[in-house]
Amino acid sequence: MTDRWMIRSNTFGNCNCDTNCGCQFQLPSTHGFCQFVEGGVIEEGYFNDTSLTGLNWAFMISWPGEIAEGNGKEQIIIDERADAEQREALRKIILGQAGGVSHFVVFNSLCTEVLDPLYLPIECEVDIEARTGRLKVPDLIDATGTPKIDAFSGEPFHIALTRTAGSFEFTYAELGQGTAKVTGPVAMEFDGTYAQFNVHHYDQDGLVQAA
């Protein structure tokens, strides 16, 4: 039987690119390689008869070159509050094994090393409209997202992306800047680099266009 599932996650992500991240603007990456960390709060979700609502998740991937060249290393983290069925459901979704096309599926397909999932406490707060985010996993991830600041006015500068078609990730995203430090086997560190605040709304068929 095909699994029936859906998640609607408020998500904050931070990568090592400048504001014109190559993934979103059809450009090469800023530094010739890609690293990112991302996490979200599942506002509504289920996997068959298992509720996923209220759980948090995170993952990070590092590629030695452009993403399309592959050879990435991936680590996923699942909310320690999840029970056994919820853990397995989230593992399948985040590793792109639950069907449909999403950024989980695409990114995992470009990784040659996928580490065992970690089940840890995840603090995650995302305010998409305000362009703020906080992602913390003790002794592993410490990331913060804020708006870009207009150099002339000193006020928050609004940048957003709208995708009415052709996206496998989102239909709308707010952009800002992020600072992150990730330790462990997929270590990375950013300061004032590309940050994205959006809804990830997926089901077994892929992106839900109403997101």
C-alpha positions as a printed NumPy array, in Angstrom:
array([[  0.   ,   0.   ,   0.   ],
       [  1.284,   3.474,  -0.879],
       [  1.911,   5.632,   2.171],
       [ -0.357,   8.651,   2.508],
       [  1.303,  11.535,   4.269],
       [  1.552,  15.323,   4.525],
       [  3.654,  17.877,   6.359],
       [  3.289,  21.646,   6.564],
       [  6.436,  22.96 ,   8.193],
       [  7.493,  26.498,   9.038],
       [ 11.147,  26.303,   8.077],
       [ 14.343,  28.323,   8.539],
       [ 17.446,  27.503,   6.534],
       [ 20.923,  29.035,   6.333],
       [ 23.612,  28.313,   3.741],
       [ 27.099,  29.585,   2.925],
       [ 26.066,  31.609,  -0.152],
       [ 25.495,  35.332,  -0.477],
       [ 21.933,  36.648,  -0.777],
       [ 21.797,  35.606,  -4.435],
       [ 22.016,  31.904,  -3.562],
       [ 22.681,  29.906,  -6.708],
       [ 19.938,  27.393,  -5.894],
       [ 17.301,  30.115,  -6.128],
       [ 18.751,  32.285,  -8.908],
       [ 20.16 ,  29.687, -11.329],
       [ 23.739,  30.74 , -10.582],
       [ 26.887,  28.948,  -9.424],
       [ 27.317,  28.876,  -5.667],
       [ 29.116,  31.859,  -4.143],
       [ 32.225,  29.927,  -3.111],
       [ 32.17 ,  26.947,  -5.475],
       [ 30.832,  24.573,  -2.828],
       [ 27.658,  24.34 ,  -0.763],
       [ 26.898,  23.858,   2.907],
       [ 23.586,  24.38 ,   4.629],
       [ 21.662,  23.736,   7.811],
       [ 17.88 ,  23.812,   8.054],
       [ 15.138,  23.03 ,  10.509],
       [ 11.429,  23.365,  10.917],
       [  8.349,  23.105,  13.092],
       [  5.633,  20.844,  11.721],
       [  2.477,  22.898,  12.154],
       [  0.377,  20.093,  10.7  ],
       [  1.368,  16.641,   9.562],
       [  0.602,  12.935,   9.423],
       [  2.015,   9.72 ,   8.007],
       [ -0.822,   7.294,   7.369],
       [ -2.504,   7.139,  10.792],
       [  0.432,   8.66 ,  12.695],
       [  0.274,  12.342,  13.644],
       [  3.432,  14.413,  13.117],
       [  1.928,  17.713,  14.25 ],
       [  4.085,  19.677,  16.683],
       [  7.346,  17.843,  16.046],
       [ 10.601,  19.514,  15.035],
       [ 13.23 ,  18.365,  12.563],
       [ 16.594,  19.473,  11.223],
       [ 19.244,  18.452,   8.754],
       [ 22.499,  19.626,   7.262],
       [ 24.407,  18.709,   4.132],
       [ 27.858,  19.624,   2.879],
       [ 28.908,  19.268,  -0.761],
       [ 32.586,  19.639,  -1.793],
       [ 31.549,  21.381,  -5.034],
       [ 28.338,  22.449,  -6.717],
       [ 25.264,  20.582,  -5.508],
       [ 24.579,  19.142,  -8.97 ],
       [ 28.001,  17.441,  -8.896],
       [ 26.917,  15.345,  -5.919],
       [ 29.134,  13.688,  -3.293],
       [ 27.318,  15.34 ,  -0.409],
       [ 27.401,  14.276,   3.24 ],
       [ 24.04 ,  14.39 ,   5.041],
       [ 23.001,  14.301,   8.684],
       [ 19.372,  14.415,   9.793],
       [ 18.091,  15.108,  13.299],
       [ 14.657,  14.076,  14.509],
       [ 12.858,  15.466,  17.537],
       [ 13.602,  13.257,  20.542],
       [  9.952,  13.627,  21.605],
       [  8.848,  11.512,  18.644],
       [  7.765,   7.956,  19.375],
       [  8.988,   4.992,  17.311],
       [  6.346,   5.352,  14.571],
       [  6.869,   9.11 ,  14.311],
       [ 10.624,   8.671,  14.138],
       [ 10.361,   6.207,  11.278],
       [  7.895,   8.429,   9.42 ],
       [ 10.113,  11.496,   9.71 ],
       [ 13.19 ,   9.487,   8.79 ],
       [ 11.535,   8.374,   5.557],
       [ 10.281,  11.863,   4.707],
       [ 13.527,  13.742,   5.409],
       [ 15.643,  11.148,   3.611],
       [ 13.35 ,  11.356,   0.59 ],
       [ 12.055,   7.786,   0.865],
       [  8.34 ,   8.534,   1.273],
       [  7.399,   9.338,  -2.32 ],
       [  6.82 ,  12.538,  -4.232],
       [  9.41 ,  15.113,  -5.288],
       [ 10.696,  17.566,  -2.69 ],
       [ 13.975,  19.194,  -1.735],
       [ 14.434,  16.281,   0.67 ],
       [ 14.36 ,  13.847,  -2.259],
       [ 16.545,  15.931,  -4.569],
       [ 19.214,  16.748,  -1.997],
       [ 19.435,  13.199,  -0.655],
       [ 19.865,  11.871,  -4.202],
       [ 22.997,  14.026,  -4.482],
       [ 24.614,  12.622,  -1.331],
       [ 27.038,   9.713,  -1.278],
       [ 27.313,   9.598,   2.502],
       [ 24.202,   9.614,   4.694],
       [ 24.879,   9.334,   8.408],
       [ 22.592,   7.549,  10.85 ],
       [ 19.735,   9.742,  12.117],
       [ 20.151,  11.465,  15.465],
       [ 17.263,  11.744,  17.936],
       [ 17.88 ,  14.867,  19.984],
       [ 16.097,  17.853,  21.533],
       [ 15.5  ,  20.478,  18.832],
       [ 14.612,  24.072,  19.653],
       [ 13.103,  25.717,  16.584],
       [ 11.239,  28.999,  16.189],
       [ 10.336,  30.476,  12.811],
       [  8.475,  33.707,  12.029],
       [  8.253,  33.82 ,   8.249],
       [  6.712,  37.281,   7.974],
       [  9.254,  38.818,  10.361],
       [ 12.119,  36.912,   8.701],
       [ 13.439,  35.557,  11.974],
       [ 14.462,  32.067,  12.938],
       [ 16.2  ,  30.155,  15.684],
       [ 17.478,  26.594,  15.449],
       [ 19.364,  24.985,  18.3  ],
       [ 20.383,  21.415,  18.975],
       [ 22.603,  21.221,  22.068],
       [ 26.286,  20.662,  21.25 ],
       [ 25.497,  20.397,  17.523],
       [ 23.602,  23.327,  15.921],
       [ 23.283,  26.972,  16.884],
       [ 21.714,  29.062,  14.104],
       [ 19.893,  32.391,  14.016],
       [ 18.105,  34.143,  11.158],
       [ 17.316,  37.852,  10.878],
       [ 16.214,  40.289,   8.158],
       [ 18.751,  41.933,   5.874],
       [ 19.325,  45.541,   6.93 ],
       [ 19.128,  48.408,   4.461],
       [ 22.523,  50.131,   4.495],
       [ 20.918,  53.525,   3.825],
       [ 17.948,  53.542,   6.199],
       [ 19.103,  51.059,   8.813],
       [ 15.689,  49.394,   8.566],
       [ 14.913,  45.763,   7.676],
       [ 15.091,  45.243,   3.913],
       [ 12.364,  43.1  ,   2.363],
       [ 13.338,  40.439,  -0.19 ],
       [ 11.013,  37.578,  -1.142],
       [ 10.686,  34.89 ,  -3.803],
       [  7.43 ,  33.785,  -5.39 ],
       [  7.31 ,  30.571,  -7.403],
       [  3.982,  30.008,  -9.132],
       [  5.355,  27.033, -11.079],
       [  8.474,  24.944, -11.5  ],
       [  9.518,  24.631,  -7.866],
       [  9.93 ,  21.399,  -5.92 ],
       [ 10.524,  23.255,  -2.644],
       [  8.146,  26.174,  -2.013],
       [  5.764,  28.628,  -3.615],
       [  6.831,  31.609,  -1.484],
       [  9.878,  32.363,   0.652],
       [ 11.139,  35.35 ,   2.612],
       [ 14.893,  35.97 ,   2.476],
       [ 17.224,  37.332,   5.125],
       [ 20.592,  36.607,   6.65 ],
       [ 21.787,  33.925,   8.995],
       [ 24.577,  33.062,  11.381],
       [ 25.233,  29.434,  12.23 ],
       [ 27.74 ,  27.141,  13.845],
       [ 27.412,  23.399,  13.332],
       [ 29.809,  20.931,  14.915],
       [ 30.225,  17.194,  14.452],
       [ 30.853,  15.225,  11.249],
       [ 29.079,  17.778,   9.016],
       [ 30.613,  20.903,  10.524],
       [ 30.086,  24.396,   9.084],
       [ 30.049,  28.013,  10.197],
       [ 28.375,  31.066,   8.615],
       [ 28.099,  34.742,   9.478],
       [ 25.59 ,  36.982,   7.69 ],
       [ 24.983,  34.619,   4.77 ],
       [ 21.847,  33.573,   2.855],
       [ 18.831,  32.688,   4.993],
       [ 15.405,  31.502,   3.901],
       [ 12.1  ,  31.464,   5.776],
       [  9.244,  29.541,   4.167],
       [  6.554,  26.91 ,   4.418],
       [  7.46 ,  23.432,   3.249],
       [  4.138,  21.862,   2.362],
       [  4.581,  18.367,   0.919],
       [  2.615,  15.171,   0.535],
       [  3.165,  11.814,  -1.167],
       [  2.746,  13.523,  -4.547],
       [  5.289,  16.293,  -3.882],
       [  4.857,  20.028,  -3.369],
       [  1.376,  21.149,  -2.364],
       [  0.895,  24.25 ,  -4.48 ],
       [ -1.301,  26.031,  -1.949],
       [  1.67 ,  26.412,   0.431]])
